[in-house]
Amino acid sequence: MNYKIIIETERLLFRQHIADDLDAYCAMEMDPEVRKYVGGTPRTREEAEQRFKTALEPVPGNLAIWATVFKSEDTYVGRCGTYPHFKSDGGVFENEAALGLYIASPYWGRGFATETGQAFIRFGFDELKIKRIVTAIDTRNDVSVHVVKKLGFDLVFTEKGDQRSFYHFELKNPSVTQMTDR
Ligand SMILES: CC(C)(COP(=O)(O)OP(=O)(O)OC[C@H]1O[C@@H](n2cnc3c(N)ncnc32)[C@H](O)[C@@H]1OP(=O)(O)O)[C@@H](O)C(=O)NCCC(=O)NCCS
């Protein structure tokens, strides 16, 4: 099948979503463990299928959440990547990106998120010349917090909400930090 591969690591490749990803995509959206700190409740199959249509839309540029494939098994194991860092008014912060890591629960604990994060940091900083990568994490999501700290992210501030609170992390591109006052 002809599709765009964005980057590859030793064990994983990241590509556009394709129609064959539907069942694996929906399984993640319907998994209470995956949804625990991202959205809270699992989606129904119908809701997941609806969202999948968006995942299939062509991506302009290189910032998106990509299908994540475990190469040795040719299996869809998640969706990950760096996507545009949106402002509250819908605009985007130029030269910035947000990191998203979603691994299917049967594949947790194998270092996939760490390997993915390292690859997208390299890609974002070295090839896309992004100045800053951000990520917001539910304060209860200990595994995700552990992973982004291991990737070198710094805590910028904590956003406290009635239902949920979020840590806001950032990682600045060391080769352009002199240009970055944010
Ligand atoms: C968070 C997530 C991406 C991690 O994926 P993963 O592939 O299992 O992560 P890795 O295997 O690379 O790393 C997991 C790390 O967490 C550590 N860990 C495991 N349980 C932990 C816990 N309760 N508290 C802190 N750290 C923990 C592991 O030891 C490992 O660290 P190490 O490599 O230093 O030993 C995955 O759990 C996931 O997709 N969760 C659901 C979606 C989600 O919450 N995404 C994050 C949105 S911000």
The ligand as an SDF file (V2000), in Angstrom:
LIG
                    3D

 48 50  0  0  0  0  0  0  0  0999 V2000
    1.8160    6.9700   28.8750 C   0  0  0  0  0  0  0  0  0  0  0  0
    2.1390    5.9350   27.7980 C   0  0  0  0  0  0  0  0  0  0  0  0
    2.2590    6.6340   26.4470 C   0  0  0  0  0  0  0  0  0  0  0  0
    3.4630    5.2400   28.1370 C   0  0  0  0  0  0  0  0  0  0  0  0
    3.7630    4.3240   27.0980 O   0  0  0  0  0  0  0  0  0  0  0  0
    4.8060    3.1190   27.2850 P   0  0  0  0  0  0  0  0  0  0  0  0
    5.2120    2.6870   25.9140 O   0  0  0  0  0  0  0  0  0  0  0  0
    4.2490    2.1030   28.1820 O   0  0  0  0  0  0  0  0  0  0  0  0
    6.0110    3.8790   27.9980 O   0  0  0  0  0  0  0  0  0  0  0  0
    7.5190    3.3610   28.1360 P   0  0  0  0  0  0  0  0  0  0  0  0
    7.5040    1.8720   28.1430 O   0  0  0  0  0  0  0  0  0  0  0  0
    8.3830    4.0420   27.1320 O   0  0  0  0  0  0  0  0  0  0  0  0
    7.9310    3.9640   29.5570 O   0  0  0  0  0  0  0  0  0  0  0  0
    7.1610    3.7300   30.6920 C   0  0  0  0  0  0  0  0  0  0  0  0
    7.9560    4.2040   31.8880 C   0  0  0  0  0  0  0  0  0  0  0  0
    7.0700    4.4310   32.9890 O   0  0  0  0  0  0  0  0  0  0  0  0
    7.5770    3.7500   34.1420 C   0  0  0  0  0  0  0  0  0  0  0  0
    6.4370    3.4330   34.9840 N   0  0  0  0  0  0  0  0  0  0  0  0
    5.6280    2.3610   34.9590 C   0  0  0  0  0  0  0  0  0  0  0  0
    4.6750    2.4690   35.8990 N   0  0  0  0  0  0  0  0  0  0  0  0
    4.9000    3.6540   36.5530 C   0  0  0  0  0  0  0  0  0  0  0  0
    4.2540    4.3360   37.6080 C   0  0  0  0  0  0  0  0  0  0  0  0
    3.1730    3.8430   38.2020 N   0  0  0  0  0  0  0  0  0  0  0  0
    4.7440    5.5390   37.9900 N   0  0  0  0  0  0  0  0  0  0  0  0
    5.8230    6.0860   37.3820 C   0  0  0  0  0  0  0  0  0  0  0  0
    6.4830    5.4690   36.3640 N   0  0  0  0  0  0  0  0  0  0  0  0
    6.0220    4.2690   35.9470 C   0  0  0  0  0  0  0  0  0  0  0  0
    8.2890    2.5500   33.5660 C   0  0  0  0  0  0  0  0  0  0  0  0
    9.1920    2.0060   34.4910 O   0  0  0  0  0  0  0  0  0  0  0  0
    8.9810    3.1970   32.3630 C   0  0  0  0  0  0  0  0  0  0  0  0
   10.0910    3.9420   32.7650 O   0  0  0  0  0  0  0  0  0  0  0  0
   11.6140    3.4080   32.6200 P   0  0  0  0  0  0  0  0  0  0  0  0
   11.8060    3.1180   31.1660 O   0  0  0  0  0  0  0  0  0  0  0  0
   12.4420    4.5620   33.1190 O   0  0  0  0  0  0  0  0  0  0  0  0
   11.7110    2.1770   33.4640 O   0  0  0  0  0  0  0  0  0  0  0  0
    1.0440    4.8330   27.7410 C   0  0  0  0  0  0  0  0  0  0  0  0
    0.8450    4.3370   29.0290 O   0  0  0  0  0  0  0  0  0  0  0  0
   -0.2860    5.3530   27.2010 C   0  0  0  0  0  0  0  0  0  0  0  0
   -0.4630    5.4410   25.9850 O   0  0  0  0  0  0  0  0  0  0  0  0
   -1.2260    5.6680   28.1000 N   0  0  0  0  0  0  0  0  0  0  0  0
   -2.5820    6.0670   27.6990 C   0  0  0  0  0  0  0  0  0  0  0  0
   -2.6110    7.3860   26.9580 C   0  0  0  0  0  0  0  0  0  0  0  0
   -1.8780    8.4590   27.7330 C   0  0  0  0  0  0  0  0  0  0  0  0
   -2.1200    8.6480   28.9190 O   0  0  0  0  0  0  0  0  0  0  0  0
   -1.0090    9.1750   27.0150 N   0  0  0  0  0  0  0  0  0  0  0  0
   -0.3040   10.2930   27.5670 C   0  0  0  0  0  0  0  0  0  0  0  0
   -1.0860   11.5110   27.2840 C   0  0  0  0  0  0  0  0  0  0  0  0
   -0.3180   12.9350   27.9930 S   0  0  0  0  0  0  0  0  0  0  0  0
  1  2  1  0
  2  3  1  0
  2  4  1  0
  2 36  1  0
  4  5  1  0
  5  6  1  0
  6  7  2  0
  6  8  1  0
  6  9  1  0
  9 10  1  0
 10 11  2  0
 10 12  1  0
 10 13  1  0
 13 14  1  0
 14 15  1  0
 15 16  1  0
 15 30  1  0
 16 17  1  0
 17 18  1  0
 17 28  1  0
 18 19  1  0
 18 27  1  0
 19 20  2  0
 20 21  1  0
 21 22  1  0
 21 27  2  0
 22 23  1  0
 22 24  2  0
 24 25  1  0
 25 26  2  0
 26 27  1  0
 28 29  1  0
 28 30  1  0
 30 31  1  0
 31 32  1  0
 32 33  2  0
 32 34  1  0
 32 35  1  0
 36 37  1  0
 36 38  1  0
 38 39  2  0
 38 40  1  0
 40 41  1  0
 41 42  1  0
 42 43  1  0
 43 44  2  0
 43 45  1  0
 45 46  1  0
 46 47  1  0
 47 48  1  0
M  END
$$$$
